[in-house]
């Protein structure tokens, strides 16, 4: 997406994720919080979690950015959290995360292959030895 309104517009890499991604990964936000499952709902206001690097370079590490709007591709997103410096998901280049909002039609199409899923095993459950890694 294009980050606009912070000086010169710039193209930055981000990821749309479901509301429970960060809790599944067990990583709390450094400052603020991450998405709730309500943020996934169609019609919910846009929210964004910033990477530590983006927070430092574009917002000078200002904690007052929480609750403020930034513009990604000219759409407003409220900053709700900053992730720790070592959090890099799904890649090193990811600088922000927005809530993925499934549309009703997304549940009907079964051949979309653009999504990746992750999960967490229950405590005491091990990964089968014969499973592919």
N, C-alpha and C positions, 0 to 999 in steps of 0.2 A: 504494500500500500504506500501511498504518498503521505508523508507527514507534512502538514501545511500549518502555517501560523507560528512557526518557531524559527523565524529567519527565512532563509532560502528553502523552498520545498525540497524534500529529499525522499528518495525511494528507500524504504526499509523493509526488512523481512519480518514476517509475523506468522502466527499460527492461530487458527480458530479451533478451540477446544471445548469439550463439554464441561459442565459445571463441577463435575467431581474429579477432574484430572489431577489437580494438585493434591487433593486429599488422598487419592489412590496412590500417588507417588510418595506420599508422606512428607511433603516439603511445605512447611509453612512460609508465608510471605515474610520478607524481612521487615517491611513496613506496610501497614494497612492489612488488607485481606485479599483473598482470591474469590473466584466466582461462587455463587450459590447456584443451585439447580434452577432457581427462578430466572437467573440471567439467561438461561437457554431458551426461554419461551419466546415464541414469535410475538413481536410487539413490545417486548421488554426494552427499556432504554439501553443504548450501547454502553458497555463497560469495557475497560482495558486494564491489564496488568502489564507493567513495564519491566523490562530487564534492568538489572543494575547498571549495565553499561549505557543503555539509552538514557536512563535517569541521570547518570553522571554527565554524559556528553551534551545532551540537549536541554536538561533541566537543572544543571549545575548542582545536583544532589539536594535540591530544595524539597524538604518534606511537605511544604505547603502545596505541592502539586496534587496531593491527594484531595479528591473531591472536585478538582477542576476539570474542565473539558479540554480535550485536545482534538484535533481534526485529522482523521485518516481518510484519504480520498474524499475530502470535503464533508465527511459525516462526523458529527460530534460523538465522542466517547468520553465517559467520565472515568478518570484514573482512580482505581480502587486499591491498588497495591503495587509494591515493588518487590521483585524476587531477589534472593541472595545472589552475590557475585558469581558463585560457582554453579548456579542453576542454568543449564543449557539443554532445553528440550523443545522440539525434537532435534535441533541442530545448534551448533555454535553460532550460527548467523541469526537465530531467532532473537528479535529485539522487543517483541510485545506479543501478548496473547489476548484474543477477543473471545467472547462466548459464541460457540457454534449454535446457531438457531435452526433446528430442523424444521423445514416446511412440511405441511401435511403430505404433499406429494412425495417427499423423500422417503416416507415409510412404505410407499406403494411400489417403488422401483427397486427391484432386487438385483440388478446387474451393475449398480454403481460400484466401482472399484477404487474410488479415490480416498476412502476412509481407512485409517489404521486403528486397530483396537489394542488396548493394553488391559491387563487385569492384575489382580493381586490374589495370591493363594491365601486361604484361611490359615491362621496359626495352626501348626501341627501337620499341615498337608504338604507333602513333598511333590516335586515335579517327577513324572514317570521317567525312568531311565531310558525307555525306548522312544520317548518323544523327540522330535526334531528340535534342535536348538536354534 
